[in-house]
């Protein structure tokens, strides 16, 4: 069941990628440090017993599609 759910998620992600790749990219500033902090928080929340320390570099602003 778990593998079937994973496969379903993979298919959904591939369909999303297909739709996104057909659209014009809307470039805007993206703060990679904020994105990395958000991911670190999500990972920490997913397994609170696991003690992991993230070292995230300083400010990094790039131009890209913020929604993806």
C-alpha positions as CSV (number, residue, x, y, z in Angstrom):
1,X,0.0,0.0,0.0
2,X,2.8,2.4,0.9
3,X,4.6,1.7,-2.4
4,X,1.3,2.3,-4.3
5,X,0.9,5.7,-2.5
6,X,4.5,6.6,-3.4
7,X,3.9,5.7,-7.0
8,X,0.7,7.8,-7.1
9,X,2.6,10.8,-5.6
10,X,5.3,10.3,-8.2
11,X,2.8,10.3,-11.1
12,X,1.1,13.4,-9.6
13,X,4.5,15.2,-9.4
14,X,5.3,14.2,-13.0
15,X,2.0,15.6,-14.2
16,X,2.6,18.8,-12.3
17,X,6.1,19.1,-13.9
18,X,4.6,18.6,-17.3
19,X,2.1,21.4,-16.8
20,X,4.7,23.7,-15.4
21,X,7.2,23.1,-18.2
22,X,4.6,24.3,-20.7
23,X,4.0,27.7,-19.0
24,X,6.1,30.8,-19.2
25,X,8.4,31.2,-16.2
26,X,7.6,34.2,-14.0
27,X,11.1,35.2,-12.8
28,X,11.2,36.9,-9.4
29,X,13.7,37.1,-6.5
30,X,13.8,33.9,-4.4
31,X,15.4,33.8,-1.0
32,X,17.2,30.4,-0.9
33,X,18.2,30.9,2.8
34,X,14.5,31.2,3.7
35,X,13.6,28.2,1.6
36,X,16.4,26.1,3.2
37,X,15.2,27.1,6.7
38,X,11.6,26.1,5.8
39,X,12.8,22.7,4.5
40,X,14.9,22.2,7.7
41,X,11.9,23.0,9.8
42,X,9.7,20.6,7.9
43,X,12.3,17.8,8.2
44,X,12.6,18.5,11.9
45,X,8.9,18.4,12.5
46,X,8.5,15.1,10.5
47,X,10.7,13.2,13.1
48,X,11.1,15.1,16.4
49,X,13.1,12.3,18.1
50,X,15.8,12.7,15.5
51,X,18.3,15.4,16.5
52,X,19.8,17.0,13.5
53,X,21.7,20.3,13.3
54,X,21.5,22.3,10.0
55,X,24.1,24.8,9.1
56,X,22.6,27.1,6.5
57,X,24.8,29.6,4.7
58,X,24.1,33.3,4.7
59,X,21.7,35.3,2.5
60,X,21.3,34.0,-1.1
61,X,18.9,35.7,-3.4
62,X,18.4,34.2,-6.9
63,X,16.0,34.8,-9.7
64,X,13.5,32.1,-10.4
65,X,10.0,30.8,-10.1
66,X,9.1,31.3,-6.5
67,X,6.0,29.0,-6.5
68,X,7.9,25.8,-7.4
